[in-house]
Amino acid sequence: VEDSPCNIGQMSLTTKQWSTQERIQLSLYNSYSGGEVFSLLANHTKTNPTDTSYRKSSTSSHTGSGELIVVGAFDTTYRNSQVTYCSVGKWNGAVLSKVGEGLCNSALSKGMKITCASMAGPQEMYVAGAFQTQVWNGERHAFVKIYNIAHFNAVDQVWLPLHVGQITCSWCTVTVLALAWDSKREQLH
């Protein structure tokens, strides 16, 4: 945008001008190349402030948070920043924020690449790609490994693996390229 590097820019459809204020430049630690964005997901999940169940939210007049979920291969927004995003963040049009804590494990998550995301209501998100990490599971009082698909619970602010198993391969590299949530059947595809 205007000869300045950026990974996420914002254009006004009214003025047909790119914003020079609202843009994000991503970076990878220990790399001279910038971070990469693989997918943007508009978060238009509806919420009802008196009901925490997203299944009943279709009657709500709220239109959701409106932020963008940003996934890719990036650690931070600037080369000298100490905020670690673990290749997933949410952008409100001006600021990139972290999504939870603990998805990155420095010993296991080298080269973390998240290629896609899917919202399963206002309180749940799934991300997938090519990565291996481990997170703390407070219910089990132990670290659990995550391979290629992670589930974020916004109520508890925790990342966890899928409850039904992992997608992994001992002799090949697995990369999940797409996710979709079917709210009618309550299934992740």
N, C-alpha and C positions, 0 to 999 in steps of 0.2 A: 504494500500500500504506500503510494508516493515514495518509491525507491527505498522503503524501509522493510526489512524482513518481518513477516508475521505469519503465524500458523492459523489464526482465527481472526477474521475481520468482520466488520459490520457495515452493511450498505443501507442507506435510507432509500426506500422505494419512492418516497415523495420527492426528495431532492435529487435522487440518482447520484449521490455522492458517497464515497467511502469515508467512514469516520476515521479521523486520525487520532482520536482519543480512545475509542473502544476497540482495542486489538491486543492479541496475546502472542508473544514470542516464546515458544517452548524450547527446552534444552534438555540434553542428556548429560548426566555426570560422566566425567572422564572421556568426553567425546568432543571433537571439534565440529561435529555436525549437529544441527538442531534437532529437536524432537519432531515427531511426525503425528499427524492426526489421521486416523483411519476411518472414524465415523463420528457423526453428530446425531444425537437423538433429542428431539424436542420433548420436554416433559410437560405434557398437557393432561396429566392425570388429574381427575377431579377429586376434590376433597370436600367432605362435609364436616365442619368443625364440631358438631355434636355427635358424630358417629365415626369411629375409627375403622369401620369395615368398608373397604373399597367396593365391595359388591353392591352396596346400597347407594353408592355415590352418584349414580347416574341421574338421580333426582335433584342433585345439588346445582345451585346456580353458579358456583365457583368454577373457574376455567383452569385451575391448576397453577403451578408455580411459574410456568413459562420459561424456566431456565433450560439451557442446553446441557446435555450430558456429553462430555467430550472424552473419547477413548482413542488410544494410539500407543505410541512408544515415546514416553517423555517422563522425566523425573521432576522437573521444576520449570518455572517460567523464565528465569534468567540465570545466567552462568554462575552468579554469585549468591543466589538465593538458597536458603537452607530448608525451605518448605518442600517436602517430598510428596508428590501426587500419585505415584505408583501407576502411572499411565491411565488414570481416570480422574476426571474433575467435573465440576458443574460451573457453567458460565452464565451469569445473569445479564450479560450485555456490557458489563464494565469490569467485573472482577472474576477471576477463576478461583474457586474454592475447592477444598479437599472433600472427598466423599469418604467419610469414616476414617478410621485409623487401622493400621496393622496389616493391610493387604501386602505390603512389601516386607520381605524378610531378606536382609542384605546377604545372608549366606546362600539363599536359594533362588532369589528372584533376579539374577543377572539377565539382562536382555528381555525384561518383561514386555510383552507385546499384546495389547488388548485390541481386538479387531472389531468388536461389536458389543452392543448393549440392548437390553429390552426392559421396559418397565412392566411390573406386574402389580399395578395399583400404585397409590401414592406413597406407600411405605416399603416397597420391595423393588429391587433392581437386580438383574443378572448381567454379568459381563463375561465375555469369553474371548479366547484368542490362543496364543501359544505361550504358556507360562507355567511355572511351578513355584509354589510358595507354601508357607505354613502360617497359621493364625492361631491365636489363643481361643479355645472354646471354654468359656466359663462354666457351662453345665457339666462338662466332662473333667474340668480342671486339668486340661492337657492341651498341648499343641496338636493341631490336626493339619494334614497336608491338603493342599488344593492343587488340582491339575486341570488347567485349561478352562474351567468354568467356575465362577464364584458368585455367591448370592449375598447381597447386601440387605440387611434388615435395618431400616431407618429408625424404627422405634427404639431398638436396643443399640443402634450405632455399631453393628458388628458385621464383619465379613465372615462367611462360613462356606464350606463346600456344599455341594448338593447332598440332600438327604438320601438319595437313591444310588449313590455310587459316583465314580469318577470316570472321565474320558481320558484314557492314557494308553500308551504303547511302550513296551520295553525295547523295541528294536527300530522304532520310527519316530518321527517328529509329528505331533498332532497339532493342527491349527484349526480352530473353530472359526468359520468365516461369517456365520449368520445365526441370529437368535430371533425368535418371535414368541410372544406370550399370547395364548388363546384364552381370553377372559371368560368366554362362555364355557369351555371345557376345563378351565383352570389347568392348562398344560403348557409346558415350555417346549418349544420345538427348536 
